[in-house]
Amino acid sequence: MRIRVKVKPNAKKEEIKKIEEDYYEVRVTVVPEKGKANKKVIEVLSKYFKVPKSRISLVRGETSREKVFEISQD
């Protein structure tokens, strides 16, 4: 399953909000440098979808706030 994610780094608290069927807004408390925010987004998504972090991969948008993630649910 592929989802689009709008990332909001430097937020006061971590949260995830479903905007559309495959579009989410994820707020993380870390700064967007050296991939830290991307790793945190994967952590938040893994808790939300109840899948291991290893099943979530960043497909597109490594340096953008608009990202596409692939979540494999076997």
Beta strands, then each sheet from edge to edge (+ up, - down):
strand 1: 2-8
strand 2: 15-20
strand 3: 23-27
strand 4: 56-60
strand 5: 66-71
sheet 1: 2+ 3- 1- 5+ 4-
end
